[in-house]
């Protein structure tokens, strides 16, 4: 069964606080917002994971899990899922696919850096990625 998830992406010139607040305020917890922001803004990297962009599980609760991803250009993606049995491999795959869609969208010569992505193709691609999230582990 597909999980419900929410994704937030921000370009470096945009306020990540407002988009993360929107996502997590819907879940009713401001303390989680600050914790996730601290973890995403100060990722701990060491050893062989130095170039790893997947930040992993940032904040688990009884009702949902929060995962993070940081691109090499410092763009942050956050996923909040109610699927408590989701596997890290599925979340990594989700972020890789989402990152590829994001790169394609911002590479469009008509996209203005730092502005909201308004591409219908991007929205459809993200919708497909979200709908397929966790399907490989279901069953």
N, C-alpha and C positions, 0 to 999 in steps of 0.2 A: 504494500500500500504506500503510495507516495506520501512524503511528509510535507507538512506546511513549513515554508521557510520564507525568510525575508532577506533581501540583499540590499546593501547600501554601498555605493561606490562614490568616491569623491576625488576630484583632481586636487593637486597640491594647492592651488590658489583658492579653492572653495573651502568653506568651513565644514570640517568633518563633524563638528559638534552638533550642528543643526540636523544633519541627516541621521546621525546615530541617535540623537535625542528622539527624533520622530519614530524610529523603529522601536527603540526600547521603551519609550514612554507609553506606547501602545500596550506594552507588557506590564506596565505599572511599577517600574523600579528605577528610580534615579541613581541609587547607589551603584547599580550594575553599570550604568552609563560611564560613570567616572572610573570604575575598575577596568572596564574594557578599554577605555581611552588610554589609561596608563599603560596597560599591557601592550596595546598596539603601538603606542608612541615610544615605548622603551623595550623592544623585543630583546630577549637574551639569546645571543648567538654564540656558539662555541664549536670548536672542532669541525667535524665533517659537515655539519649543517649550516656552515657560515653563509652559503649562497642559497639556502632554502628559503623560499618565499612563504611557505605554509607555516603559519604561526601556531596552528593546532587548536586544541580546545582551550578557550580563554576563560570561560565562566560556565560551569555546569550548575543547574538547579534541579529541583524535583520535577519541573514542568518543561524545561527546554535546555538547550545547549547553545553556547555562543562560540563560534569559530572565527579565526582571523586569517588574513592573507595580506601580505605587504609586497607590492611589486618592487622591482629594482629602481623605479622612478618615484618611489615613496607614495604611490597611490594605495589606499587601504580599502579592502573589501571585508565586510562583516556578514556572516550568515547566522541567523537565529533559527533553530529548528526545534520542533516539538517531538521529533523522532529521537527518542532517547537511546535507541539501539543502533543509530547510524554508525557506520564504520569510518575511521579516519581515511581509508583509501577512497571511499565514495566522496567524502568532503574534499579531499585533494583533487579528485577528478572534476568535481563541480567547479572548484576555483580555477583550475587550468582551463576548462572550457569557457568559463565566464571571463577570464583574463583575455583569452584569445578573441572573444566577441568584443570586449572593451577596446583592445588594441585596434581591431578592424574599424570600430566606430570612430575612435579619435584620430585614426589615420586618414579619414575622409577629408579631402581638401576643403570642404565646405564647413567642417566643424571648427568652431572657435574655441581654442584651448581655455579651460577654466569655466566654460559655460555648460549648461545642462545638455546632455545628449538627447536630441529630439528625433533621431532616426527611427522610423517605423520598422526597418529591417532589424535594427539592434533590439528593439522591444520584442519583436517576434522571436528572435534568436534566444534572448534571455528567458522568455516564457517557455520555450521548448526545453531549455536547460533546467529550469526550475521544475517543470512537470516531470522530467526524467530523473530528478534527483532521488537517489535511494532505491530506484527500481531494481538495480542489479542485486541488492541485498535482500529484497523482498521475495518471499516465496518459500 
